[in-house]
Amino acid sequence: MIRKLNEAECRAAIVSGDFSPAMLASAPMVAVVLTQSWCPQWTWMRSYLDELAGQPGLDIYWIEYDREPFFDTFIDFKENVLGNSQIPYVRYYRQGLLQNTSNYIDRRGFFRLLGA
């Protein structure tokens, strides 16, 4: 499954410091991609992530936060709380626990960091 994060999920992450435990444990492997719509590397990543939408045991969540009304608050959270100022920024979870992070990555590297 691949799904866009909604405003409530993003605002809750800003308040709590991470995305909800239920979301992060929605599948054995979860990836969360935080990016901006204009990023060419995101366009390339999105093409292979869309192909993975039906992969068993994998949920992928994404947000193009430059298109959202909470842009300023979210970029501050991403850069100052999560500690990453580059895009796309990917967080990899296994069994609900953060395992790795990366920025732009190819398909093979994505699976390696996911632990698949």
MOCORCOR-V465740 format. One record per pair of residues at least 6 apart in sequence whose C-alpha atoms are under 6 Angstrom apart, sorted by the first residue. I is the first residue (numbers start at 1). GAP is how many residues later the second one is. Records with the same first field share a line. If there is no record, write none. Layout:
I->GAP + GAP
//
This chain:
1->52 + 53 + 58
2->51 + 57 + 58 + 59
3->58
4->57 + 58 + 59
5->57 + 58
13->6
14->63
24->72
25->70 + 71
27->30 + 31 + 32
28->29 + 66 + 67
29->28 + 29 + 64 + 65
30->28 + 29 + 30 + 62 + 63
31->29 + 60 + 61
32->28 + 29 + 30 + 58 + 59
33->29 + 56 + 57
34->28 + 29 + 54 + 55
35->29 + 52 + 53
36->28 + 29 + 30
37->27
42->46
65->6
79->6
88->15 + 16
89->13 + 14
90->11 + 12 + 13
91->10
92->6 + 7 + 8 + 9 + 22
93->6
//
